[in-house]
Amino acid sequence: MKRKLPFELSKEQSFYEALSDWIGDVFYDILPEKGFDLRDEQVFMAFQLNKAYKEKQVMFAEAGVGTGKTLVYLLYALSYARYTGKPAIIACADETLIEQLVKKDGDIEKLEKALELNIDVRLAKSREQYLCIKKLEEKLSFNEGFHDIWEGLPEFVHENNSMNKFTHYGDRKEYAHLPDEEWNEIGWDSLQDCMSCVYRHRCGQTLHREHYRKSADLIVCSHDFYMEHIWTKDSRKREGQLPLLPEASSVVFDEGHLLEFASQKAMTYRMRMETLESLLEKLSASDMRESTLYQIEDIMMANERWFTLLEQEAWAESGTARQYITRSADILKQGRQLTESIESLLNELVFESEMYVMDEYLLKVVEEYLEQIQYSLKLFLEDEKGIYWLEATEEEHTFVVMPRLVEEILSTKVFSQNIPFIFSSATLSYNSDFSYVAKSLGIREFEKFSVDSPYDYGEMMKMFIADHLPGDEAKFQYAIDQIAENEGKSLLLFSSKEEMDSFRSYLNKESDQEWKVIFEGDKEISHTVEEFQHDHSSVLCSYHLWEGLDVPGDALSQVVIVSLPFPPKDPVFDAKRNHAGDPAGEVDIPYMLLRTRQGIGRLIRTNEDRGKVHILLNEEDTAFKQVLQTILPVEAEKMKV
């Protein structure tokens, strides 16, 4: 439904002229009257975006912390959505950023109040953020706590009659008390065949999708979800389904420098040894021909031999779960044998389906998973353009295939659309050069601008570099000492989950700590952030929240960067390094500097904020101290250790 523009449009003016005049009125008159600060950087950004929307361009909008860039892109996205009659999509880097945008007293609500607007904004969260009733039902006998969730579902979920009335339910946020490990047992995953599920029309995810598709103004989603929409759009249409997202008037990528990683994730194929075994065991319990049973046994043995070989020949560097895979003759031979066995079983299942004696839902799930495995193996066996690795733990063994470069796919499937694309972030360039981000995303033509933060960092922030620290324990003790001196109120940023877990183990030895320490992953992420924000003596430990975390005030007055956030030594980043003329200068250092700038940006969120940033360097990282100094907002002091 097309809604009224937030400004008057006369016959003498074009839409873009009227939009420009209204934007000027908003920033020069209306917002200052409502108590907002007039910022030159914000006004400059506003008039730069007018050109991007008028000419339907890709725009890199690099604006420092405190610029108010979110208000700017929201005004344009909203106005253009109402002008075209199609919603704008705001794609955030993760679910945390989504919550920050739509929370009470967030930027959208502030705009509504200041401009007396009623903005139709709806959330489109990733599918993994929703409860899967089918999985929950299957897990009831394994976890007593899941019974409470089952009993707490809306009545219409359990009823078979038609739904005259329903409520939205099943969002991950509603089960914030569950740690990630438990949520993964009952949350949606790619193995679910939603089309043939008996709960399809009562599913919280389906009901949410029908809701957000009808948005007249804004749809807010994650990068992951937007890229999944792009990657699955054609196949969903072929299957008679609607795409995950409707056609958009414009797309804004908040924290746009992270889009490449979401793109790679969306295009990744995962083959789990245990999942295939479990599915085939369930299938073999059905009534079927003896020849099909033999074929299932062949695949299970071939699958076990395949993963045994991968484990024997795989190796990994520290700090990453991704293990390198050798394309040896034995592995290639076993991969071909497994592919042939899968092809034979798929043919057998065609006959089984015609006999109508097997569970239709299970059969469909197995067929789709076998086809996915077959495609993954063929990429590995025949196409050397991909990236391959093994993820192995005591519980799971996963073979992963990912396209080496996503720029060609993005160029043809995303940026070929004749609509405005806005990349918004405080860190899009490296030494004022945007080519690192543009090249990785397949963007050949773009407009760009940079505006600095309006904050006086010299008055608001103290920066310390502790260098030549001899090992992790020295870093951890330094961090603990700084937390004690600051009486909590600190964010600790780690380069990996493993490093964070090592700090947790070290901290457990300290029996006299007086502050509450919150670790990412122990609860749902937005609940974790809210807990940290409201407990002003707590400490938050994270390896993901280098960007997007917005905690103004006393709750966060110190940031400790425990390690420089270099990309890991793993197959994904090695593929980038192997295709770079200068791997360190083109891949490692730009990535580290962009992420470090983001981490520092977590400290000062308002004009009233004050605090300290500590960057901890071991002997090896001390060599990067000079290049690090080039991106710091204030001159760093050397901390005595």
C-alpha positions as CSV (number, residue, x, y, z in Angstrom):
1,M,0.0,0.0,0.0
2,K,1.4,3.3,-1.1
3,R,1.5,5.8,1.8
4,K,1.6,9.6,1.9
5,L,4.9,11.4,1.4
6,P,6.2,13.1,4.5
7,F,6.3,16.4,2.5
8,E,4.2,18.2,0.0
9,L,4.9,17.6,-3.7
10,S,3.9,20.4,-6.1
11,K,3.6,20.4,-9.9
12,E,6.5,22.9,-10.1
13,Q,9.0,20.6,-8.3
14,S,10.4,17.2,-9.1
15,F,10.3,14.6,-6.3
16,Y,14.1,15.0,-5.7
17,E,13.9,18.8,-5.5
18,A,11.1,18.6,-3.0
19,L,12.9,15.9,-1.1
20,S,16.1,18.1,-0.9
21,D,14.1,21.1,0.4
22,W,12.4,18.9,3.0
23,I,15.7,17.4,4.2
24,G,17.0,20.9,4.6
25,D,14.0,21.9,6.7
26,V,14.4,18.8,8.8
27,F,18.0,19.3,9.7
28,Y,18.1,23.1,9.9
29,D,14.8,23.8,11.5
30,I,12.6,20.9,12.7
31,L,15.1,18.6,14.5
32,P,17.0,21.5,16.3
33,E,13.6,22.7,17.6
34,K,13.0,19.2,19.0
35,G,16.3,19.3,20.8
36,F,18.5,17.6,18.2
37,D,22.0,18.9,17.6
38,L,22.7,20.5,14.2
39,R,25.7,18.7,12.8
40,D,27.5,19.9,9.6
41,E,28.7,16.4,8.9
42,Q,25.1,15.1,9.0
43,V,23.9,17.8,6.6
44,F,26.7,17.1,4.2
45,M,25.9,13.4,4.2
46,A,22.2,14.2,3.6
47,F,22.8,16.1,0.4
48,Q,25.3,13.5,-0.8
49,L,22.6,10.8,-0.5
50,N,20.2,12.9,-2.6
51,K,22.4,12.4,-5.6
52,A,22.6,8.6,-5.0
53,Y,18.9,8.2,-4.9
54,K,18.3,10.5,-7.9
55,E,20.8,8.6,-10.1
56,K,20.2,5.2,-8.5
57,Q,23.8,4.7,-7.6
58,V,25.9,2.6,-5.3
59,M,27.1,5.0,-2.6
60,F,29.8,4.4,0.1
61,A,28.8,6.7,2.9
62,E,31.6,6.6,5.4
63,A,30.6,8.7,8.5
64,G,32.3,8.8,11.9
65,V,30.7,7.9,15.2
66,G,28.2,10.6,16.3
67,T,27.5,11.8,12.8
68,G,23.9,10.7,13.0
69,K,24.2,8.7,9.7
70,T,21.3,6.4,10.7
71,L,18.8,9.3,10.8
72,V,20.0,10.4,7.3
73,Y,19.6,7.1,5.5
74,L,16.2,6.5,7.3
75,L,14.8,9.7,6.0
76,Y,15.8,8.9,2.4
77,A,14.8,5.3,2.6
78,L,11.4,6.2,4.0
79,S,10.7,8.9,1.5
80,Y,11.8,6.9,-1.5
81,A,9.7,3.9,-0.4
82,R,6.6,6.0,-0.3
83,Y,7.4,7.6,-3.6
84,T,7.8,4.3,-5.4
85,G,5.2,2.3,-3.4
86,K,7.8,-0.4,-2.5
87,P,9.4,-0.9,0.9
88,A,13.1,-0.1,1.5
89,I,15.3,-2.8,3.0
90,I,17.6,-1.9,5.8
91,A,20.1,-4.8,6.1
92,C,22.1,-4.8,9.3
93,A,25.3,-6.7,10.0
94,D,23.7,-8.9,12.6
95,E,20.7,-9.3,14.9
96,T,22.3,-7.0,17.5
97,L,22.3,-4.1,15.1
98,I,18.6,-4.8,14.2
99,E,17.7,-4.6,17.9
100,Q,19.6,-1.3,18.3
101,L,17.7,0.2,15.3
102,V,14.2,-0.8,16.4
103,K,14.5,-0.7,20.1
104,K,12.4,1.7,22.3
105,D,13.8,5.2,22.0
106,G,15.9,4.0,19.0
107,D,16.5,6.1,15.9
108,I,13.2,5.0,14.2
109,E,11.1,5.9,17.2
110,K,13.0,9.2,17.6
111,L,12.2,10.1,13.9
112,E,8.5,9.2,14.4
113,K,8.2,11.5,17.4
114,A,10.2,14.4,16.0
115,L,8.5,14.5,12.6
116,E,5.1,13.2,13.8
117,L,5.3,10.3,11.4
118,N,3.8,6.8,11.6
119,I,6.5,4.6,10.1
120,D,5.5,1.1,9.1
121,V,8.7,-0.8,10.1
122,R,8.8,-4.6,10.3
123,L,11.5,-7.1,11.1
124,A,12.6,-9.9,8.9
125,K,15.0,-12.0,11.0
126,S,17.1,-14.8,9.7
127,R,15.4,-18.2,9.6
128,E,17.8,-19.5,12.3
129,Q,16.2,-17.0,14.7
130,Y,12.9,-18.9,14.7
131,L,11.7,-21.9,16.6
132,C,11.2,-25.1,14.6
133,I,8.1,-26.8,16.0
134,K,9.0,-30.1,14.2
135,K,12.5,-30.2,15.9
136,L,11.0,-29.1,19.3
137,E,8.5,-32.0,19.1
138,E,11.3,-34.5,18.3
139,K,13.4,-33.2,21.2
140,L,10.8,-33.3,23.9
141,S,12.0,-36.6,25.4
142,F,15.6,-35.4,25.6
143,N,15.3,-32.2,27.5
144,E,12.8,-31.5,30.3
145,G,13.0,-27.7,29.8
146,F,11.7,-28.1,26.2
147,H,8.3,-29.3,27.6
148,D,7.8,-25.8,29.1
149,I,8.4,-24.3,25.7
150,W,6.0,-26.8,24.1
151,E,3.3,-26.0,26.6
152,G,3.9,-22.3,26.2
153,L,3.1,-22.3,22.5
154,P,0.0,-20.5,21.4
155,E,-3.2,-22.7,21.4
156,F,-3.6,-22.5,17.6
157,V,-0.3,-24.4,17.1
158,H,-1.8,-27.5,18.8
159,E,-5.3,-27.2,17.2
160,N,-6.2,-28.8,13.8
161,N,-9.1,-26.4,13.0
162,S,-8.6,-23.4,10.8
163,M,-7.0,-20.3,12.3
164,N,-9.4,-17.4,12.6
165,K,-6.9,-15.6,14.9
166,F,-3.2,-15.9,15.5
167,T,-0.3,-14.2,17.3
168,H,3.3,-13.9,16.3
169,Y,5.6,-16.3,18.2
170,G,8.8,-18.3,18.0
171,D,11.4,-15.5,17.9
172,R,14.8,-16.4,19.4
173,K,14.5,-13.4,21.6
174,E,11.5,-15.0,23.4
175,Y,13.8,-17.7,24.6
176,A,16.6,-15.5,25.7
177,H,17.4,-17.8,28.7
178,L,18.6,-20.6,26.4
179,P,22.3,-20.8,25.6
180,D,23.2,-21.0,21.9
181,E,23.9,-24.8,22.2
182,E,20.3,-25.6,23.4
183,W,18.7,-23.1,20.9
184,N,20.4,-24.9,18.0
185,E,18.6,-28.1,19.0
186,I,15.2,-26.6,18.5
187,G,15.8,-23.6,16.1
188,W,15.3,-23.8,12.4
189,D,18.2,-25.2,10.3
190,S,18.7,-25.9,6.6
191,L,17.7,-29.5,6.9
192,Q,14.0,-28.6,7.5
193,D,11.7,-29.2,4.6
194,C,9.3,-26.5,5.3
195,M,7.2,-27.1,2.2
196,S,6.0,-30.5,3.4
197,C,5.9,-29.8,7.1
198,V,2.6,-30.5,8.8
199,Y,3.1,-27.3,10.9
200,R,3.8,-25.1,8.0
201,H,0.8,-22.8,8.2
202,R,1.1,-22.6,12.0
203,C,4.8,-22.0,12.0
204,G,6.0,-18.7,13.7
205,Q,8.5,-18.2,10.9
206,T,5.9,-18.5,8.2
207,L,3.5,-16.1,10.1
208,H,6.3,-13.6,10.6
209,R,7.1,-13.7,6.8
210,E,3.5,-13.0,5.8
211,H,3.6,-10.1,8.2
212,Y,6.8,-8.3,7.2
213,R,6.1,-8.7,3.4
214,K,3.2,-6.3,3.8
215,S,5.4,-3.5,5.1
216,A,4.7,-0.2,3.4
217,D,7.8,1.6,4.5
218,L,10.8,-0.3,5.9
219,I,11.9,-3.9,6.3
220,V,14.8,-4.4,8.6
221,C,16.8,-7.7,8.3
222,S,20.4,-9.0,8.7
223,H,23.0,-9.1,5.9
224,D,22.8,-12.9,6.2
225,F,19.1,-12.9,5.5
226,Y,19.3,-10.5,2.6
227,M,22.0,-12.6,0.9
228,E,20.0,-15.8,1.6
229,H,17.1,-14.1,-0.2
230,I,19.3,-13.3,-3.2
231,W,20.8,-16.8,-3.3
232,T,17.5,-18.6,-3.1
233,K,15.2,-16.2,-5.0
234,D,15.3,-18.0,-8.4
235,S,15.0,-21.5,-6.9
236,R,12.0,-20.5,-4.7
237,K,10.3,-19.0,-7.7
238,R,10.8,-22.2,-9.7
239,E,9.3,-24.2,-6.8
240,G,6.2,-21.9,-6.8
241,Q,7.2,-20.0,-3.6
242,L,7.6,-16.3,-3.0
243,P,11.1,-15.0,-2.4
244,L,12.1,-14.4,1.2
245,L,11.9,-10.7,0.7
246,P,9.7,-8.5,-1.6
247,E,11.0,-6.3,-4.3
248,A,12.7,-3.2,-2.7
249,S,12.8,0.4,-3.6
250,S,16.3,0.8,-2.2
251,V,18.7,-1.2,0.0
252,V,20.8,0.2,2.8
253,F,23.7,-1.9,4.2
254,D,24.4,-0.7,7.7
255,E,28.0,-1.7,8.6
256,G,28.3,-2.4,4.9
257,H,32.0,-3.4,5.2
258,L,30.8,-6.8,6.5
259,L,28.6,-7.7,3.6
260,E,31.2,-9.9,1.9
261,F,31.2,-12.4,4.9
262,A,27.4,-12.6,4.8
263,S,27.6,-13.3,1.1
264,Q,30.0,-16.1,1.5
265,K,28.0,-17.6,4.4
266,A,24.8,-17.6,2.3
267,M,26.5,-19.4,-0.6
268,T,28.1,-22.1,1.6
269,Y,27.3,-25.8,1.4
270,R,27.7,-27.9,4.5
271,M,27.9,-31.7,4.7
272,R,27.7,-33.2,8.2
273,M,28.8,-36.8,8.7
274,E,26.5,-37.3,11.7
275,T,23.5,-35.7,10.0
276,L,23.7,-38.0,7.0
277,E,24.0,-41.0,9.3
278,S,21.0,-40.0,11.4
279,L,18.8,-39.3,8.4
280,L,19.7,-42.6,6.7
281,E,19.1,-44.5,9.9
282,K,15.6,-43.0,10.2
283,L,15.0,-43.8,6.6
284,S,16.1,-47.4,6.9
285,A,13.5,-47.9,9.7
286,S,10.8,-47.4,7.1
287,D,9.2,-50.1,4.9
288,M,11.4,-50.4,1.8
289,R,12.9,-52.8,-0.7
290,E,16.0,-54.8,0.3
291,S,18.0,-53.3,-2.6
292,T,17.4,-49.8,-1.1
293,L,18.5,-51.0,2.3
294,Y,21.8,-52.3,0.9
295,Q,22.3,-49.0,-0.9
296,I,21.8,-47.1,2.3
297,E,24.4,-49.3,4.0
298,D,26.9,-48.7,1.2
299,I,26.5,-44.9,1.5
300,M,26.9,-45.0,5.3
301,M,30.2,-46.9,5.0
302,A,31.4,-44.7,2.1
303,N,30.4,-41.6,4.2
304,E,32.4,-42.9,7.2
305,R,35.5,-43.7,5.0
306,W,35.3,-40.2,3.4
307,F,35.4,-38.4,6.7
308,T,38.0,-40.7,8.1
309,L,40.3,-39.8,5.2
310,L,39.5,-36.1,5.6
311,E,40.4,-36.2,9.3
312,Q,43.6,-38.2,8.6
313,E,44.9,-35.7,6.1
314,A,43.4,-32.4,7.3
315,W,45.4,-29.9,9.4
316,A,44.6,-26.5,10.9
317,E,46.3,-23.4,12.3
318,S,45.5,-22.3,15.9
319,G,42.6,-19.8,16.4
320,T,40.3,-21.3,13.8
321,A,38.0,-24.3,13.5
322,R,38.6,-24.6,9.7
323,Q,41.0,-27.3,8.8
324,Y,42.8,-27.5,5.4
325,I,41.9,-30.4,3.1
326,T,44.4,-32.0,0.9
327,R,43.2,-32.9,-2.6
328,S,45.0,-36.2,-2.4
329,A,44.4,-39.2,-4.8
330,D,42.8,-41.2,-2.0
331,I,40.4,-38.4,-1.0
332,L,39.4,-37.7,-4.6
333,K,38.8,-41.4,-5.2
334,Q,36.7,-41.8,-2.1
335,G,34.7,-38.6,-3.0
336,R,33.9,-40.1,-6.4
337,Q,32.8,-43.4,-4.8
338,L,30.5,-41.5,-2.4
339,T,29.0,-39.4,-5.2
340,E,28.2,-42.6,-7.2
341,S,26.6,-44.2,-4.2
342,I,24.4,-41.2,-3.6
343,E,23.3,-41.2,-7.2
344,S,22.3,-44.8,-7.0
345,L,20.3,-44.2,-3.8
346,L,18.5,-41.2,-5.3
347,N,17.4,-43.5,-8.2
348,E,16.2,-46.1,-5.7
349,L,14.2,-43.5,-3.8
350,V,12.3,-42.6,-6.9
351,F,10.8,-46.1,-6.9
352,E,10.2,-46.0,-3.2
353,S,8.3,-42.7,-3.4
354,E,6.0,-44.3,-6.0
355,M,5.0,-47.0,-3.6
356,Y,3.7,-44.5,-1.0
357,V,4.7,-46.5,2.0
358,M,7.4,-44.2,3.3
359,D,7.0,-41.0,5.4
360,E,6.7,-38.3,2.7
361,Y,8.3,-35.6,4.9
362,L,11.4,-37.7,5.8
363,L,11.8,-38.9,2.2
364,K,11.8,-35.3,0.9
365,V,14.3,-34.1,3.6
366,V,16.7,-37.0,2.7
367,E,16.4,-36.5,-1.0
368,E,17.2,-32.7,-0.7
369,Y,20.1,-33.4,1.7
370,L,21.5,-36.0,-0.6
371,E,21.3,-33.7,-3.6
372,Q,23.0,-31.0,-1.6
373,I,25.9,-33.4,-0.7
374,Q,26.1,-34.5,-4.3
375,Y,26.5,-30.9,-5.5
376,S,29.1,-30.1,-2.8
377,L,31.2,-33.1,-3.7
378,K,31.0,-32.3,-7.4
379,L,32.3,-28.8,-6.7
380,F,35.2,-30.3,-4.7
381,L,36.0,-33.0,-7.3
382,E,35.6,-31.0,-10.5
383,D,35.8,-27.3,-9.7
384,E,39.0,-25.8,-8.2
385,K,37.5,-22.3,-8.0
386,G,35.9,-23.1,-4.6
387,I,37.3,-23.1,-1.0
388,Y,37.0,-26.3,1.0
389,W,37.7,-27.1,4.6
390,L,36.8,-29.5,7.4
391,E,35.3,-28.5,10.8
392,A,35.8,-31.3,13.3
393,T,34.9,-31.6,17.0
394,E,34.2,-34.6,19.2
395,E,30.5,-34.3,18.4
396,E,30.5,-33.2,14.7
397,H,32.4,-33.5,11.5
398,T,31.5,-31.1,8.7
399,F,32.8,-30.8,5.2
400,V,32.3,-27.2,3.9
401,V,32.4,-25.8,0.3
402,M,32.3,-22.1,-0.4
403,P,32.8,-20.1,-3.6
404,R,36.3,-18.5,-3.6
405,L,35.1,-15.1,-4.7
406,V,31.6,-13.8,-4.4
407,E,32.1,-10.6,-6.4
408,E,30.9,-12.0,-9.7
409,I,27.7,-13.3,-8.1
410,L,27.1,-10.0,-6.3
411,S,27.7,-8.0,-9.4
412,T,25.1,-9.9,-11.5
413,K,22.5,-10.7,-8.9
414,V,22.6,-7.7,-6.6
415,F,24.2,-4.6,-8.0
416,S,22.8,-5.0,-11.5
417,Q,19.4,-3.9,-10.1
418,N,18.6,-0.3,-11.0
419,I,17.9,0.9,-7.5
420,P,20.0,2.9,-4.9
421,F,22.3,0.9,-2.7
422,I,23.8,2.7,0.3
423,F,26.7,1.4,2.3
424,S,26.8,3.1,5.7
425,S,29.7,2.6,8.2
426,A,32.3,4.5,10.1
427,T,34.9,2.2,8.4
428,L,34.6,1.6,4.7
429,S,38.0,2.9,3.5
430,Y,41.6,2.1,4.1
431,N,43.8,5.2,3.8
432,S,40.8,7.0,2.1
433,D,40.8,4.2,-0.5
434,F,37.4,2.4,-0.9
435,S,38.7,-0.2,-3.4
436,Y,39.3,-2.9,-0.8
437,V,35.5,-3.1,0.0
438,A,34.4,-2.3,-3.6
439,K,36.5,-5.0,-5.2
440,S,35.5,-7.7,-2.7
441,L,31.8,-7.0,-3.5
442,G,32.2,-6.8,-7.3
443,I,31.2,-3.1,-7.4
444,R,32.8,-1.4,-10.4
445,E,31.1,2.0,-10.3
446,F,30.3,3.9,-7.2
447,E,30.1,7.3,-5.5
448,K,31.8,7.9,-2.1
449,F,32.4,10.4,0.6
450,S,33.9,10.5,4.1
451,V,33.0,12.7,7.0
452,D,34.7,12.7,10.4
453,S,33.1,12.3,13.7
454,P,32.0,15.5,15.3
455,Y,33.3,14.4,18.7
456,D,36.3,15.9,20.4
457,Y,38.1,12.7,21.1
458,G,41.1,14.5,22.6
459,E,38.8,15.6,25.5
460,M,36.7,12.4,25.7
461,M,39.0,9.5,25.2
462,K,42.4,8.3,26.6
463,M,44.2,5.7,24.5
464,F,46.8,3.3,25.8
465,I,49.0,0.7,24.0
466,A,50.6,-2.0,26.2
467,D,53.2,-3.6,24.0
468,H,55.7,-6.4,24.3
469,L,53.4,-8.4,26.5
470,P,54.9,-11.9,27.0
471,G,52.0,-14.2,26.1
472,D,48.3,-14.6,26.7
473,E,48.4,-14.8,30.5
474,A,50.2,-11.4,30.7
475,K,47.4,-9.9,28.5
476,F,44.7,-11.5,30.6
477,Q,46.2,-10.3,33.9
478,Y,46.6,-6.8,32.4
479,A,42.9,-6.8,31.4
480,I,41.9,-7.9,34.8
481,D,43.9,-5.2,36.5
482,Q,42.3,-2.5,34.2
483,I,38.8,-3.9,35.0
484,A,39.5,-3.7,38.7
485,E,40.8,-0.1,38.4
486,N,37.7,0.9,36.3
487,E,35.4,-1.0,38.7
488,G,33.9,-3.0,35.8
489,K,32.0,-1.1,33.2
490,S,34.3,-2.6,30.5
491,L,34.0,-4.3,27.1
492,L,36.7,-6.9,26.3
493,L,37.1,-7.7,22.6
494,F,38.8,-10.9,21.6
495,S,40.0,-12.0,18.2
496,S,38.3,-15.4,18.5
497,K,36.0,-17.5,20.6
498,E,39.0,-19.7,21.6
499,E,40.8,-16.7,23.0
500,M,37.7,-15.6,24.9
501,D,37.3,-19.1,26.4
502,S,41.0,-19.1,27.4
503,F,40.3,-15.8,29.3
504,R,37.3,-17.4,30.9
505,S,39.4,-20.2,32.2
506,Y,42.1,-17.8,33.5
507,L,39.5,-15.7,35.2
508,N,38.0,-18.7,37.0
509,K,41.3,-19.0,38.9
510,E,40.6,-15.5,40.3
511,S,38.4,-16.0,43.4
512,D,38.2,-12.4,44.6
513,Q,36.6,-10.7,41.6
514,E,34.0,-8.1,42.5
515,W,32.4,-7.6,39.1
516,K,29.9,-9.6,37.1
517,V,31.4,-11.0,33.8
518,I,29.0,-11.7,31.0
519,F,30.2,-13.9,28.1
520,E,28.8,-13.8,24.5
521,G,27.0,-17.0,23.7
522,D,25.8,-17.9,27.2
523,K,22.4,-16.3,26.4
524,E,20.6,-14.8,23.4
525,I,22.7,-11.9,22.2
526,S,20.3,-9.0,22.5
527,H,19.5,-10.2,26.1
528,T,23.2,-10.3,26.8
529,V,23.7,-6.7,25.6
530,E,20.7,-5.5,27.6
531,E,22.0,-7.2,30.8
532,F,25.4,-5.5,30.3
533,Q,23.7,-2.1,29.7
534,H,21.6,-2.2,32.8
535,D,24.3,-3.6,35.2
536,H,26.7,-0.7,35.5
537,S,29.4,-2.6,37.2
538,S,29.5,-5.6,34.8
539,V,32.0,-6.6,32.2
540,L,31.1,-7.9,28.7
541,C,33.4,-10.3,26.9
542,S,32.8,-10.8,23.2
543,Y,34.5,-11.8,20.0
544,H,31.7,-10.6,17.6
545,L,30.7,-7.2,18.9
546,W,33.5,-5.2,17.3
547,E,30.7,-3.3,15.5
548,G,27.1,-2.5,16.2
549,L,27.2,-2.4,20.0
550,D,25.7,0.8,21.2
551,V,25.9,1.2,25.0
552,P,26.1,4.9,25.9
553,G,26.7,6.2,29.4
554,D,28.3,4.8,32.5
555,A,27.7,1.1,31.7
556,L,30.6,1.2,29.2
557,S,33.6,3.5,30.0
558,Q,36.4,1.2,29.0
559,V,37.3,-0.9,26.0
560,V,40.1,-3.5,26.1
561,I,41.2,-4.9,22.8
562,V,42.9,-8.0,24.0
563,S,44.4,-8.9,20.6
564,L,44.7,-7.2,17.2
565,P,41.8,-8.6,15.1
566,F,43.8,-10.1,12.2
567,P,41.9,-12.5,9.9
568,P,42.6,-16.1,10.9
569,K,45.0,-18.3,9.1
570,D,42.4,-20.6,7.4
571,P,41.3,-21.7,3.9
572,V,38.9,-18.7,3.4
573,F,41.4,-16.0,4.0
574,D,44.2,-18.0,2.4
575,A,42.2,-17.9,-0.8
576,K,42.2,-14.1,-0.6
577,R,45.9,-14.0,0.2
578,N,46.8,-16.4,-2.7
579,H,45.1,-14.0,-5.1
580,A,46.7,-10.8,-3.8
581,G,49.9,-9.3,-5.0
582,D,50.7,-8.2,-1.4
583,P,48.8,-10.4,1.0
584,A,49.7,-8.5,4.1
585,G,49.1,-5.1,2.6
586,E,45.9,-6.0,0.7
587,V,44.2,-8.5,3.0
588,D,45.6,-8.8,6.6
589,I,46.4,-5.3,7.5
590,P,43.3,-3.6,6.0
591,Y,41.0,-6.1,7.7
592,M,42.8,-5.6,11.0
593,L,42.7,-1.8,10.9
594,L,39.0,-1.7,9.8
595,R,38.0,-4.0,12.7
596,T,40.2,-2.2,15.2
597,R,38.6,1.2,14.3
598,Q,35.2,-0.4,14.8
599,G,36.3,-1.8,18.2
600,I,37.5,1.6,19.4
601,G,34.2,3.1,18.2
602,R,32.3,1.2,20.8
603,L,33.5,3.6,23.6
604,I,32.2,7.0,22.7
605,R,28.5,7.0,21.6
606,T,27.3,10.4,22.9
607,N,28.6,13.8,23.7
608,E,28.6,12.9,27.4
609,D,30.6,9.7,27.1
610,R,34.2,9.6,28.5
611,G,36.5,6.6,28.8
612,K,39.7,4.7,28.0
613,V,40.8,2.3,25.3
614,H,43.5,-0.2,25.9
615,I,45.2,-2.1,23.0
616,L,47.3,-5.1,24.1
617,L,50.2,-6.2,21.9
618,N,52.3,-9.3,22.3
619,E,55.9,-9.4,21.0
620,E,54.9,-10.3,17.5
621,D,52.1,-7.7,17.2
622,T,54.3,-4.9,18.5
623,A,55.7,-4.7,14.9
624,F,52.3,-3.3,13.8
625,K,52.3,-0.5,16.4
626,Q,53.4,2.2,13.9
627,V,50.6,1.4,11.3
628,L,48.1,1.1,14.1
629,Q,48.9,4.7,15.2
630,T,47.6,5.9,11.8
631,I,44.0,5.0,12.6
632,L,43.8,6.0,16.2
633,P,41.5,9.0,17.0
634,V,43.9,10.3,19.7
635,E,47.6,9.8,20.3
636,A,48.2,6.7,22.3
637,E,50.1,6.7,25.6
638,K,52.4,3.8,26.4
639,M,51.2,1.9,29.4
640,K,53.7,0.6,31.9
641,V,53.3,-3.2,32.5
